Amino acid sequence: MKRALVLGATGHIGAHVVRALLADGHQVRAAYRNDRYLHVLEGLPVERVRVDLESLEGLPEALRSCPWVFHAAGSYPGPRERHDEAVARAVHTTRRVLDAFRQAAPERVVFTSSASTIRRVPGRLATEQDVEPWPVTEPQPLYATVKIAMEYEVLRAIGEGLPAVIVNPSVCIGEYDAHCFSGRAVLVFAKARMPFYIEYMLNAVYTGDVGVGHIRAAERGRLGERYLLAGHNVSLKDFASMIARATGAPPPRWRVPYGLALAVSATSELIARMAGTEPLLPRSAVQSSRQGHGLDATKAKTELGLPQTPLEEAIGRAVAWFKAHDYL
């Protein structure tokens, strides 16, 4: 049994990592930044600590006596944040956090990255070997650019002796998505706000499986390796139809040609910038639709024993949680 620190414990992935640790009998120190999301830890036998990763306030104390550290508190650039500033802030913060890890000398660090750091490969499913270079050589969405930059900081720290493993979850679907990041993909179809679809393949995984994958990465993962915590490759149309069946909402009816979808996405981003919100249909999603983002999780399934919960069950769990918490 280990004492584990989970950074980002009130996030969608972090909440599942906490539960996976408890299920295996470990002691959990749950680090959070905002009281608003503490309800996702309600009733759990964990030690709650407030940590601010940008200022490092509370981090040295939180790291004390924790052989395992799970860094699931990644940087999410805001819709109005400038590209270069967002990347610089993420890199600066990540370097300082990794320095704190080295000083604390944990036995194992599991760093939560993203499948957005894996490039799309025409004609086959992408694997951990298909990583985007840093600096990027082709235009990337800001979120992906930030994740790529952070991941390379972790690789640099691993080269300097940090005992870390990187995990790359795909689109996470499940309960406890209080921030509603990947959950927007469920809500937009559950609320019938998207009556059309584009031709696109995505990979979606039950977040509970991702939580288990983190624990297995700490137990069995090879230091310095990355593992795609991926689930099911599915077309956007089929994904939306599963959500419609789970909610009773009408499924999207019309397939939109690429050119029209690009124009709609540009309008969506303009409205989002004016409102200070996330776009309903980002241009990056449309631009990547010609290749899709099919992923091969063989490495994680073979080396970590990554579970593969049916996608319909993951969607059902997400929908039930969103309904219980008045998102639907």
Buried (B, 14 or more C-beta within 10 A) or exposed (E): EBBBBBBBBBBBBBBBBBBBBBEBEBBBBBBBBEEEBBEBBEEBEBEBBEBEBEEBEBBEEBBEEBBBBBBBBBBBBEBEBEEEEBBEBBBEBBBBBBEBBBEBEBEBBBBBBBBBBBBBBEEEBBBBEBBBEBEBEEEBBBBBBBBBBBBBBBBBBBEEEBBBBBBBBBBBBBBBBBBBBBBEBBBBBBBBEBEBBBBBBBBBBBBBBBBBBBBBBBBEBEEBBBBBBBBBBBBBBBBBBBBBBBBEBEBBEEEBEEEEBBBBBBEBBEEBEEEEEBBBBBBBBBBBBEBBBBBBBBBBBEBBEBBBBEBEBBBBBBBEBBEEBEBB
